[in-house]
Amino acid sequence: MNWTLTIYSPPSFRYCHRLMKQLDSENVQYTSVDIERDSAAAEHVIQVNGGNQTVVFPDGSAATNRSPKDVLSRLKASA
């Protein structure tokens, strides 16, 4: 699949590790940004999602703690 999504999360957040593993198995491209090391990214997360770990979709919308199935469904619907 040829979507690009961005996952903003600290390295210790298990949900995002699970999501990335599922995305890898589906060959979905994504960028992972460590919000503990990147202060600009942390500020972006505060602006788009109140500071929660965030998945930002190609259309600019954001979601928190969505299941891998929900993320994939949303990507497919936007294609």
Phi, psi and omega in degrees: 000147189247046176257154173236127179230158182241132179247117179257116186197152169285155183299338184274358186277108187298321181306313183292326176298317179295315179299313181297323178297316178294317178299320176301317182293337178262005181058038177268128178283139176207162174243133177254128182240124180278106184284353173278336182255343184242099185294327178293320177294320178299320178294320177300317179298321177299318182289319185270340186208029175066017178093358178283152175306137195224142167253124178252124183276163181304333180277001178093351178286159184232156178212154179236135173054039175277149178291155176305322179298317178296318180297314179296319178298318180294321177296316181295321181293331183272355183286000000 
